[in-house]
Amino acid sequence: MDASEREFEDLAQLFKALGHPLRLQILMQTLDGEFCVQEIGDRLDRNQPNVSQHLTVLRERGLVIPRRRGKKVCYRLANEDIREIIMRAMGVVRGDGAQ
Protein backbone atom coordinates (compact mmCIF):
# COMPACT_ATOMS: atom_id res chain seq x y z
CA MET A 1 0.00 0.00 0.00
CA ASP A 2 1.38 3.34 -1.03
CA ALA A 3 0.80 6.12 1.42
CA SER A 4 1.45 9.79 0.89
CA GLU A 5 3.70 11.87 3.09
CA ARG A 6 0.58 13.62 4.42
CA GLU A 7 -1.01 10.29 5.39
CA PHE A 8 2.12 9.35 7.35
CA GLU A 9 2.01 12.72 9.10
CA ASP A 10 -1.67 12.22 9.96
CA LEU A 11 -0.96 8.71 11.23
CA ALA A 12 1.88 9.98 13.39
CA GLN A 13 -0.46 12.61 14.87
CA LEU A 14 -3.03 9.92 15.62
CA PHE A 15 -0.45 7.83 17.46
CA LYS A 16 0.78 10.93 19.27
CA ALA A 17 -2.76 11.58 20.52
CA LEU A 18 -3.00 7.96 21.64
CA GLY A 19 0.45 8.17 23.24
CA HIS A 20 -0.63 9.45 26.66
CA PRO A 21 -1.91 7.04 29.32
CA LEU A 22 -4.67 9.39 30.51
CA ARG A 23 -5.97 9.93 26.99
CA LEU A 24 -6.16 6.16 26.55
CA GLN A 25 -8.01 5.86 29.86
CA ILE A 26 -10.45 8.55 28.71
CA LEU A 27 -11.03 6.71 25.44
CA MET A 28 -11.60 3.48 27.35
CA GLN A 29 -14.33 5.27 29.33
CA THR A 30 -16.04 6.39 26.14
CA LEU A 31 -16.16 2.80 24.87
CA ASP A 32 -19.14 2.41 27.22
CA GLY A 33 -21.04 5.40 25.82
CA GLU A 34 -21.24 9.14 26.23
CA PHE A 35 -19.90 10.79 29.36
CA CYS A 36 -19.58 14.37 30.53
CA VAL A 37 -16.20 15.79 31.50
CA GLN A 38 -16.96 15.68 35.23
CA GLU A 39 -18.16 12.06 35.01
CA ILE A 40 -14.95 11.04 33.27
CA GLY A 41 -12.90 12.93 35.84
CA ASP A 42 -14.74 11.25 38.70
CA ARG A 43 -14.31 7.79 37.18
CA LEU A 44 -10.57 8.36 36.67
CA ASP A 45 -10.01 10.37 39.87
CA ARG A 46 -8.73 13.37 37.88
CA ASN A 47 -9.72 17.00 38.05
CA GLN A 48 -11.91 18.58 35.39
CA PRO A 49 -9.27 20.91 33.89
CA ASN A 50 -6.85 18.02 33.39
CA VAL A 51 -9.52 15.86 31.73
CA SER A 52 -10.69 18.78 29.57
CA GLN A 53 -7.14 19.43 28.36
CA HIS A 54 -6.76 15.82 27.20
CA LEU A 55 -10.24 15.73 25.69
CA THR A 56 -9.28 18.75 23.60
CA VAL A 57 -6.39 16.79 22.09
CA LEU A 58 -8.66 13.82 21.41
CA ARG A 59 -11.31 16.07 19.85
CA GLU A 60 -8.79 17.87 17.66
CA ARG A 61 -7.57 14.53 16.31
CA GLY A 62 -11.14 13.44 15.58
CA LEU A 63 -11.22 10.65 18.15
CA VAL A 64 -14.13 11.95 20.22
CA ILE A 65 -17.18 14.05 19.48
CA PRO A 66 -18.50 16.64 21.96
CA ARG A 67 -22.17 17.34 22.64
CA ARG A 68 -23.68 19.95 24.91
CA ARG A 69 -26.09 18.86 27.65
CA GLY A 70 -27.18 22.13 29.18
CA LYS A 71 -24.06 23.61 30.74
CA LYS A 72 -22.11 20.35 30.49
CA VAL A 73 -20.09 19.04 27.56
CA CYS A 74 -20.21 15.30 27.02
CA TYR A 75 -18.07 13.15 24.77
CA ARG A 76 -18.42 9.92 22.83
CA LEU A 77 -16.21 8.01 20.42
CA ALA A 78 -16.15 9.53 16.96
CA ASN A 79 -16.58 6.13 15.29
CA GLU A 80 -16.30 2.39 15.82
CA ASP A 81 -12.90 2.18 14.11
CA ILE A 82 -11.40 3.86 17.17
CA ARG A 83 -12.92 1.16 19.39
CA GLU A 84 -11.32 -1.48 17.18
CA ILE A 85 -7.90 0.21 17.30
CA ILE A 86 -7.99 0.42 21.10
CA MET A 87 -9.24 -3.12 21.62
CA ARG A 88 -6.71 -4.62 19.20
CA ALA A 89 -3.86 -2.66 20.80
CA MET A 90 -5.00 -3.78 24.26
CA GLY A 91 -4.95 -7.37 22.98
CA VAL A 92 -1.37 -6.94 21.84
CA VAL A 93 -0.38 -5.51 25.23
CA ARG A 94 -2.09 -8.37 27.06
CA GLY A 95 -0.50 -10.93 24.78
CA ASP A 96 -3.67 -12.19 23.15
CA GLY A 97 -3.57 -9.93 20.09
CA ALA A 98 -0.99 -11.75 17.98
CA GLN A 99 -2.41 -14.31 15.62
N, C-alpha and C positions, 0 to 999 in steps of 0.2 A: 504494500500500500504506500503510495506516494503521499506525503504530507507537505504542505507548504510551510515556509518559515513562520508565517502568522499562526498556523494551526499549532505548531510546536510551542510558540510563545503563549498561546491561549491555554494549552495543556499544562505548561509549566505554572501558569497563574492558578489554574484549578488545583494542582497539587500543592501549591503554596498555601492556598486557602484551606486545604485539608490538612496542612502540616502543623496545626496547633492542637494539642490535646483537648483544650476546652471547646474549640470549634467542633471537633469530632463528637464530644459529649453532647453539645447542643444539637447537632444533627441527629444523634441517636435518640434524643428526646422527641424530635419531630417525626421520627419513624412511626410513633404512636398516634400522630394526629397534629392538630393545631394547638399551639400553646402561646400564651402571652408572655412577655418578657419577664414579668415578676414570677410567674409560675415556673418558668425555666430556671430562673435564679434560685427560687426556693428548692426546687428538685435537686439542683447541683450545689447548693449551699454557696452561692456566689452573689455578689451585690448586683443590683440592676445596672449601674453604669458599666461594669465590666462585661456583663452579658450583652448589653446593647452595643458596645464597641465591637465585639466579635460577631454579633448578628449583622452589623453593618458590612463587615468583610464578606460574610456569607451571602448577603443580599446583593452586593456589588458584583459578585462572581456568578450570580444567577442560581445559587443553590437553594435559597429559601425565598418565599414570597410573603410579604407583609400584608396584613389586613387590619383595618381599624375596627375596634369594638368599643364604641364610645370614646373614652379618653385613653384606652389601652391599645397597644399595637401587638398583634398576635402574628405568629409565623408558622408556616407549614413548608414541607418540602416542595421544591419547584416542580419536580417530576419524579416518576418511579425509577428512572435510570440512576438517580442519585442513591436511592435505596439499594439498588443492585450493586453499585460501586462499593458502598460502605459494607454491605453484608459479605461480598466476596473478599474484600480486604480483611475483614475481621476473621473470615475463614482461613485466610493465609496466615494471619498472626497466630491463630489458635492451632494451626497445623492440620486443619481439615479442609483447606482450600485447594491443595495441589491434587490434580487428578491426572 
